[in-house]
């Protein structure tokens, strides 16, 4: 009962903060999220001695709910993956996203694996180190669109560079979620309890589950539905089903719901209404993720901070390198420092960290979780300013003053 009451209170607090506090903080300080929500999670989590609201057992009981929230993030980004829009793009967004994905993924993944295998953290099995490095790499490749959303609303940012970066961010998030979901398939393939199935078999199960539920939802909802409340309740039900299945099978709820959302975006006529329903809850979900991440945090050895620092440096350098490589090979005139506009991580990286935390065990998991959480907080405090400077240089922000007042979500 205490866990249920806490969950209701958390949802209520997140909703109030998202609609009445966050936008004012964003307008004043130009940040997309806040460390204060992670601190709130720490205060109510089991790390606080005495009167913490959540015990270790309570957090364990909340794991299916965490999977549900993570699934909502995956569905939202899947709904934005309309194949017709992606195919008809004529700019360098896909090229830039792929260059960033390869540069960051290889640099962070390989660097993290070699670092974890040096032995300074103790003996770590190669398979465990590989999974940790893969998660770090996938989270590092994320380029959140939240800073761009803030700047478009706050400074009326618009132009070819804005469109290019927004398309790159969307594509990068899709690639990151797919890469992260493969970790769970490989994890299953290495588990003797799951027979002789390969990771390709588990990947087929993941994709088949998402596509199958998408087609089933399309048949259930029909074509003539335009009631937003009806659609939202139906979407909530399908997320519960998809995320519950992913949690039971120990697959990635992010990838299952991404495939589900992509299926709906391309076969459901009411996909725009579904997307609108999900976008209205996006900020609330983000705050809930941050609070849950703070509650799940466990302290790490001081030597583990080496991994955190290496991750931050490798990600930053690889983002700049990937942007420079893409700009140098492009026929269009792109700024060579375009990578500094793609530093945000946001809720996708937090969802990855939580999803990894509730499935995998071991001391290296705490280090990976802390690394991603620290990077998300730092990037969300600074990425909007870096992006703003890039857009000013590119002429997409005409003046260094607010263009439009912040809009409040309804």
C-alpha positions in Angstrom: 0.0 0.0 0.0 2.9 2.4 0.8 4.4 1.7 -2.6 1.1 2.4 -4.4 0.5 5.6 -2.5 4.0 6.7 -3.3 3.5 6.1 -7.0 0.3 8.1 -7.0 2.0 10.9 -5.1 5.0 10.8 -7.5 2.7 11.0 -10.6 0.8 13.9 -9.1 4.0 15.8 -8.1 5.6 15.2 -11.5 2.4 16.4 -13.3 2.3 19.6 -11.2 6.0 20.3 -11.6 5.8 19.7 -15.4 2.9 22.1 -15.9 3.6 24.9 -13.5 7.3 24.9 -12.5 9.5 23.4 -15.2 8.7 25.9 -17.9 9.5 28.9 -15.7 12.9 27.3 -14.8 13.5 26.7 -18.5 12.7 30.2 -19.4 15.0 31.7 -16.8 18.0 29.4 -16.8 17.7 27.8 -20.3 17.9 24.2 -19.0 15.8 21.3 -20.2 15.8 19.3 -17.0 17.0 19.8 -13.4 19.3 18.0 -11.0 16.7 18.9 -8.3 14.4 16.0 -9.5 17.3 13.5 -9.2 17.9 14.9 -5.7 14.2 14.5 -4.9 14.6 10.8 -5.9 17.6 10.4 -3.6 15.6 11.9 -0.7 12.7 9.5 -1.1 14.9 6.5 -1.9 16.5 3.8 0.3 19.8 5.6 0.3 18.4 8.1 2.8 18.7 6.7 6.4 15.6 6.7 8.6 12.4 8.1 7.1 12.9 7.4 3.3 9.6 6.9 1.5 10.8 4.0 -0.6 12.6 0.9 0.7 14.7 -1.5 -1.4 11.7 -3.8 -1.5 9.4 -1.0 -2.5 11.7 -0.1 -5.5 11.8 -3.8 -6.5 7.9 -3.8 -6.5 8.0 -0.7 -8.7 10.0 -2.4 -11.5 7.0 -3.3 -13.6 5.9 0.3 -13.3 9.3 1.5 -14.3 9.1 -0.7 -17.3 5.8 0.9 -18.2 7.2 4.4 -18.0 10.2 3.4 -20.1 7.9 1.9 -22.6 6.0 5.2 -22.9 9.3 6.8 -23.9 9.9 4.2 -26.6 6.4 4.5 -28.0 6.7 8.3 -28.3 9.9 8.1 -30.4 8.5 5.3 -32.4 5.4 7.4 -33.3 7.8 10.0 -34.7 9.4 7.5 -37.1 7.1 7.9 -40.1 8.8 6.1 -43.1 7.4 8.5 -45.7 8.9 11.5 -43.9 12.3 9.8 -43.4 12.5 8.7 -47.0 11.6 12.1 -48.4 14.2 14.0 -46.4 16.7 15.7 -48.7 19.1 17.2 -46.2 22.1 15.6 -44.5 20.3 14.6 -41.3 20.6 10.8 -41.8 24.3 11.1 -42.9 25.1 13.3 -39.8 23.2 11.0 -37.5 25.0 7.9 -38.8 28.4 9.6 -38.6 27.7 10.7 -35.0 26.4 7.2 -34.1 29.5 5.4 -35.5 32.0 7.9 -34.0 30.5 8.0 -30.5 29.5 4.4 -30.4 32.9 3.1 -31.4 34.9 5.6 -29.2 32.8 5.2 -26.0 32.1 1.5 -26.5 35.7 0.4 -27.2 37.2 2.9 -24.7 34.8 1.7 -21.9 35.5 -2.0 -22.6 39.3 -1.5 -22.5 39.0 0.6 -19.4 36.8 -2.0 -17.6 39.2 -4.8 -18.5 42.3 -3.1 -17.1 41.5 -4.5 -13.7 41.5 -1.3 -11.7 37.9 -2.1 -10.7 38.7 -5.7 -9.9 38.0 -8.8 -11.9 35.2 -8.2 -14.4 34.1 -11.0 -16.7 34.5 -10.1 -20.4 30.8 -10.7 -21.1 29.8 -8.4 -18.2 32.3 -5.7 -19.3 31.0 -6.0 -22.9 27.4 -5.5 -21.8 28.4 -2.5 -19.7 30.4 -1.0 -22.5 27.6 -1.5 -25.0 25.1 0.2 -22.7 27.5 3.1 -22.2 28.0 3.4 -26.0 24.3 3.3 -26.7 23.5 6.0 -24.1 26.3 8.2 -25.4 25.0 8.1 -29.0 21.7 9.7 -27.9 21.2 13.3 -29.1 18.1 14.6 -27.3 15.7 17.0 -29.2 14.7 18.6 -25.9 17.2 21.5 -26.2 16.0 22.2 -29.7 12.3 22.1 -28.6 13.1 24.7 -25.9 15.0 27.0 -28.2 12.3 26.8 -30.9 9.7 27.8 -28.4 11.8 30.3 -26.5 13.8 32.1 -29.2 11.7 31.2 -32.3 14.6 29.3 -33.8 14.0 28.3 -37.4 15.9 27.7 -40.6 17.8 25.0 -42.5 20.3 24.3 -39.7 17.5 24.0 -37.1 15.6 21.5 -39.4 18.8 19.6 -40.1 19.7 19.3 -36.4 16.2 18.3 -35.4 16.1 15.6 -38.0 19.5 14.4 -36.9 18.4 14.2 -33.2 15.3 12.2 -34.1 17.3 9.7 -36.2 20.0 9.5 -33.5 17.5 8.6 -30.8 16.0 5.8 -33.0 19.5 4.4 -33.7 20.4 4.6 -30.0 17.3 2.7 -28.9 17.8 0.0 -31.4 21.4 -0.5 -30.3 20.4 -0.5 -26.7 17.7 -3.1 -27.3 20.2 -5.5 -28.9 22.0 -5.7 -25.5 19.1 -7.6 -24.0 18.9 -10.0 -27.0 22.6 -10.8 -26.6 22.1 -11.2 -22.9 19.4 -13.8 -23.5 21.6 -15.6 -26.0 24.3 -16.0 -23.4 22.0 -17.3 -20.7 22.0 -21.2 -20.7 18.5 -21.1 -19.2 17.0 -19.9 -22.5 18.2 -22.8 -24.6 20.1 -22.5 -27.9 18.4 -19.4 -29.2 20.7 -16.8 -30.7 20.5 -13.1 -30.2 18.9 -12.9 -33.7 16.1 -15.1 -32.5 15.4 -12.8 -29.5 15.7 -9.8 -31.8 13.0 -11.3 -34.0 10.8 -11.9 -30.8 11.3 -8.2 -29.9 10.4 -6.9 -33.3 7.6 -9.4 -33.8 6.1 -8.5 -30.4 6.1 -4.8 -31.3 4.7 -5.2 -34.8 2.1 -7.7 -33.7 0.8 -5.5 -31.0 0.8 -2.5 -33.4 -1.3 -4.4 -35.9 -3.6 -5.6 -33.1 -4.1 -2.0 -31.8 -4.8 -0.8 -35.4 -7.6 -3.4 -35.7 -8.9 -2.6 -32.3 -9.0 1.2 -32.6 -10.4 1.3 -36.2 -10.3 4.3 -38.5 -13.2 6.5 -37.3 -12.0 7.2 -33.8 -11.2 10.9 -33.0 -12.0 11.0 -29.3 -8.6 12.0 -27.6 -9.6 10.5 -24.3 -10.6 7.2 -25.9 -7.4 7.1 -27.8 -5.3 7.9 -24.7 -6.8 5.1 -22.7 -6.4 2.7 -25.6 -2.7 3.7 -25.9 -2.2 3.3 -22.2 -3.6 -0.2 -22.4 -1.3 -1.2 -25.2 1.7 0.3 -23.5 0.9 -1.7 -20.4 0.6 -4.9 -22.4 3.8 -4.3 -24.5 5.9 -3.2 -21.5 4.6 -6.0 -19.3 5.5 -8.6 -22.0 9.0 -7.0 -22.3 9.5 -7.1 -18.6 8.4 -10.7 -18.3 10.7 -11.8 -21.2 13.5 -9.5 -19.9 13.6 -7.7 -23.2 14.0 -4.0 -23.7 10.7 -2.2 -23.2 12.3 0.8 -25.1 12.8 -1.3 -28.3 9.5 -3.2 -28.1 7.5 0.0 -27.7 9.7 1.8 -30.4 8.7 -0.9 -32.9 5.1 -0.7 -31.7 5.1 3.1 -32.2 6.8 2.9 -35.6 4.1 0.4 -36.7 1.3 2.7 -35.5 2.9 5.7 -37.2 2.8 3.9 -40.5 -0.4 1.9 -40.4 -2.8 3.8 -38.1 -4.8 6.7 -39.5 -5.1 8.2 -36.0 -1.3 8.1 -35.4 -1.2 11.9 -35.2 -3.8 11.9 -32.4 -1.8 9.2 -30.6 1.3 11.2 -30.9 -0.4 14.3 -29.5 -1.7 12.3 -26.6 1.8 11.0 -25.8 3.5 14.4 -26.2 1.1 15.9 -23.6 2.5 13.5 -21.1 6.1 13.6 -22.2 7.4 16.1 -19.6 5.6 14.4 -16.8 7.2 11.1 -17.8 10.6 12.7 -18.0 10.3 14.0 -14.4 9.1 10.7 -13.2 12.1 9.0 -14.8 14.5 11.5 -13.1 13.0 10.9 -9.7 13.0 7.1 -10.1 16.7 7.4 -11.3 17.6 9.3 -8.2 15.8 6.7 -6.0 17.6 3.8 -7.7 21.1 5.3 -7.4 23.7 3.5 -5.4 27.1 4.9 -4.3 30.1 3.7 -6.2 33.8 3.4 -5.3 35.9 6.6 -5.7 37.9 4.8 -8.4 34.7 4.3 -10.4 34.8 8.1 -11.1 37.5 7.3 -13.6 34.8 5.6 -15.8 32.6 8.7 -15.4 35.3 11.1 -16.4 36.4 8.9 -19.3 32.8 8.6 -20.6 32.3 12.4 -20.5 35.5 13.1 -22.3 35.1 10.4 -24.9 31.5 11.3 -25.7 32.3 15.1 -26.0 35.3 14.5 -28.3 33.5 11.9 -30.4 30.5 14.1 -30.9 32.7 16.9 -32.2 34.7 14.4 -34.4 31.5 12.9 -35.9 30.1 16.3 -36.7 33.4 17.4 -38.2 33.7 14.2 -40.4 30.1 14.6 -41.6 30.5 18.3 -42.4 33.8 17.7 -44.2 32.3 15.1 -46.5 29.0 16.9 -47.1 28.3 18.9 -50.3 26.3 21.4 -48.3 28.0 24.1 -46.2 27.7 22.7 -42.6 29.6 24.2 -39.6 32.5 22.0 -38.7 31.6 22.3 -35.0 28.0 21.1 -35.6 28.6 18.3 -33.1 28.3 20.8 -30.2 24.6 21.1 -31.1 24.0 17.4 -30.4 25.2 17.1 -26.8 21.8 16.6 -25.1 20.9 13.2 -23.8 17.5 13.6 -22.0 14.9 11.0 -21.1 16.1 8.3 -23.6 19.4 8.0 -21.8 17.8 8.0 -18.4 15.3 5.3 -19.6 18.3 3.2 -20.8 20.1 3.5 -17.5 17.0 2.5 -15.5 16.2 -0.4 -17.9 19.7 -1.7 -17.5 19.6 -1.2 -13.7 16.5 -3.3 -13.2 17.6 -6.2 -15.3 21.4 -6.6 -14.8 23.2 -7.1 -11.5 26.7 -6.6 -10.2 29.0 -3.7 -9.0 29.7 -2.6 -12.6 26.0 -1.9 -13.1 26.1 0.8 -10.3 29.1 2.4 -12.1 27.4 2.4 -15.5 24.2 3.8 -13.9 26.0 6.6 -12.1 28.0 7.4 -15.3 25.0 7.8 -17.5 23.1 9.8 -14.8 25.9 12.2 -14.2 26.3 12.7 -18.0 22.6 13.4 -18.4 22.5 16.0 -15.7 25.5 17.8 -17.0 24.5 17.7 -20.6 21.0 18.9 -19.9 22.3 21.8 -17.9 24.7 22.9 -20.7 23.4 21.5 -24.0 20.8 24.2 -24.7 23.4 26.9 -24.4 25.8 25.2 -26.7 23.0 24.6 -29.2 21.9 28.2 -28.9 25.4 29.5 -29.7 25.5 27.3 -32.8 22.2 28.5 -34.1 23.1 32.1 -33.5 26.3 31.5 -35.6 24.2 29.8 -38.2 21.7 32.6 -38.4 18.7 30.5 -37.2 18.3 32.7 -34.1 18.3 36.3 -35.2 18.7 37.9 -31.8 19.9 36.9 -28.4 16.6 37.6 -26.7 13.3 35.7 -26.3 11.2 35.6 -29.4 8.1 33.9 -28.0 6.9 33.3 -24.4 7.0 29.7 -23.2 3.9 27.8 -24.1 2.3 25.8 -21.3 1.3 22.2 -22.0 -2.4 21.3 -21.6 
